[in-house]
Amino acid sequence: MPAAAGTKRMKVKGVSVYRPFVFGSIAEPFTDNLRPLGVNAEHTHQWRVYVRGVDGEDISYWLKRVQFKLHETYPDALRTIEAPPFEVTETGWGEFDVQIKLHFVPEANEKAAALWHGLKLHPYGPDAEGQKERKENIVSQHYEEILFNEPSEALYEILTSGPPSPQSAVAGRGKGSKGSKQIPLSAGSQGTTRRGVVAGSGGGGGGGERTAEIPHSDTPGNPYSQKTEGAELDRLHEATKTVDAMVKEERARMEERDRLLKELQRGTVKGK
Ligand code: SLL
C-alpha cells in the first residue's frame, strides 16, 4: 500500500486502540487404545498451545508472527509460526511454561511482546478426579488485550479496518496447521481466565463500520462479548448500589452515635 510518507507515520494523538485475543493450551490424554502410532512410549498427552482471535477472528492483520519457546527437552524448542493458525501441536509427558512472543506487523513499530503460558496436562480444581477418570481434555486459556497507544495513522487504519474479509478467518484456519494429528479445539469458555482488560480510549468506533470493539454476542466458542460485558457491568452496578446503601446506613449510625455522644457530654457538663 503506497502510503504518503509523513502523514501515515503521524501519530493519532490521544487515541489508544486495543485488540483482544486469547491464548492458552488444550491437552488430550492418551488412552491405551487411543495412542497415535509412532508416539514416544513415555508421552501421555497430545497438546496444542495457541494464540487466536476471539471468536476465530483472523488477527494476522496486526499479529505478524508468533514464537513459542518450548521446554528444552523438545527438539528445535523455538517454534516460529509465520501465519495463522498461530499454534504448535506436540506430544509429551510433562507440564512446563511456554514463552510466547508476539511480533506485530511492521506498521506497529513495536517490540515483540512476551507472554507466558503454563501448559496444563492434568486436571485441577474441585472436579479434578472426575475429569481425570473421564479422560477429559484439559483447557487452560486466557483472554488478553493488546493496547496500541497513539498508533501511527497507518497502524490506526489497519487496526480499525479489521481482518481483510470475514472469510479470511476461515481460510486461515487450515493453512499452516501441521501434521494430521488434530485434536478437537472447541475450547469454549472452560478453564478460561480473563485478565488485563484495558478499555481503549476512543479507539475506532468513530468511523461507522470500523470497530475497535469485541463481538456483540457470545457464541459457543467465545464467551467474550459486549453482552457478557454488559451483564458484568450490570452486576457491578447492583453491587455498587448495595455498597452505597451500606455506606448510607453506616453514616446514619455514625450520626446517631455522634448525637448520643453530644447529648451525653452535655449531660455530663450539666451534671457537674
Ligand atoms: C517437569 N519441569 O518435570 C517439567 C519438565 C518436560 C516436558 C517437563 C517431552 C520431552 C521429550 C516432555 O514432555 N517434556 O519428548 O523428551 O514436569
Residues whose N, C-alpha, C, O or C-beta is under 5 A from the ligand:
A	BS01	SLL	H71 T73 Y74 T91 G92 W93 G94 E95 F96
